[in-house]
Structures are given as C-alpha cells and as structure tokens.
Amino acid sequence: MFKAVLSDSNILKTSFDAISSIVDEVQMMADEEGLRLDALDRSHITFVHLELKKGVFDEYQCDETLKINVDTEELMKVLKRAKAEDMVELTVDEGNLIVTFEGEAKRKFKIRLIDIEYEAPSPPELEYPTEFEVPFSLLKDSIQDIGIVSDKISLQVNEEKFQASAEGEFGDAKVEYVHGERIEESARSIFSLEKVKEMLKADKFSESAVIRLGNDMPLNLALKMASDEGELSFLLAPRIESEE
C-alpha cells in the first residue's frame, strides 16, 4: 500500500519542472521514510537529487519499499494541470502511478509505469572550499541578466562577494551580491547557462539556494525547504576552457 497526499501541489510541480528538463525518465523510491530519487542526464553533465520526507506530506503511507519508474515528461504534463488550491494524491495500482487532484472537482490521471534498467547513480564525494547562501530570486535574475550576452556563465566567490558574469561577443554583464558569510578563499568556475537555467525552474521549492563552489569544480546547488523535510539538489559539471 502506497499513498502520499500533498496540500501544496507546487512542491511536486516545481520539482518536476526542473527534473523533467534534465532527465527523460526516473526511478522514484518510496519507503516508510518518504520519497526520493537520484538521476543523471544522458550527457552525464547534471546530477539531480530529490528527497521528500514523510513529514512534507499531509498523509503518507508506504508499507514496503517501492520503485516507481516514470517518464518525467508524461508526469509533468499531468502535474501542470494541478491548480494551486488542489490537494494532490499519489497512489500506485496495477502498473500505473495514479495522480488525483481534489479541489473544485476530483480529477484522476493514470500514468503508465515504465520498465527501466536502473541502478541509481551516486554523486561523487567532493570537498568544497566554499559554501554560501543566496536568495533564489537573485540567482534567477542573474541568469536572465547574463543570458543577454552569453551562453555560458562564470560564477565566483571571494571573502566579500558572490559574482555572476559573462563576456560575450557584443557585450559583458556582471552581477555582484555581498553574501555576508565567512568565506576564506576564492573560487571560480564556468558553466553552461542553459544547464543552470534548467535547475532554476524549481523556483517555488525554496526561497534561498545554498551554493558550493570550487575552482573548475562542479556547481553544487541545493534548495531546502524551511522545514528541512525536503531537498532538491543538483551537481553540474563545469566547462573547462583554456583562457585566451
């Protein structure tokens, strides 16, 4: 028996908006502690981790460990139909993930579960020299600003500031944010702007983002719920380029 009920449809909607733009199919693991998934995109550039502990849900029941294999695009098509005030219920029955929205009316969708040969990827164990928090809205705005001039973005941090910047053929852009945290060394890496944009589709998951940066290291971006009951995090490989 598996049943998960959420009064905030945005949690699933915003998570899978990002996840579905990164990976085509996922294996969600449900057990008595909650729901989680780990996935790696086809090009092995972005790793994504989602964890929703049972405390996130208004009602949660899972008698045995369950693997729920879904096509993320198909799931997202359904989740897009959720209204803000809808209660969302997830159950599994006879090879289907059943998504029910209950609000003004009761709407029920069945999504066929898929067969995938799957061994959940594990993220590499990395030691980062820096860790700091920035408002999510600021990060999203920075990406829009940088996108005007380039398709890649340089992220760097020092003792005082976090900086997003790019140099394009026709212009440059720079965004600086005084982070107010204890950073003891500088770090800088360059990333694909498009890949960062995919991660930032999850804009209703958290109001702030925890960033870990190193020199030419993957970007570690974590969005955590205020209750600490949920986390959506990403690892994005850097673009290693020779300086001209």
Secondary structure, 3 states (H helix, E strand, C coil): CEEEEECCHHHHHHHHHHHHHHCCEEEEEEECCEEEEEEECCCCCEEEEEEEEHHHCCEEEECCCEEEEEEHHHHHHHHCCCCCCCEEEEEEECCEEEEEEECCCEEEEEEECCCCCCCCCCCCCCCCCCCEEEEHHHHHHHHHHHHCCCCEEEEEECCCEEEEEEECCCCEEEEEEECCCCCCCCEEEEEEHHHHHHHCCCCCCCCEEEEECCCCCCEEEEEECCCCCEEEEEEECCCCCCCC
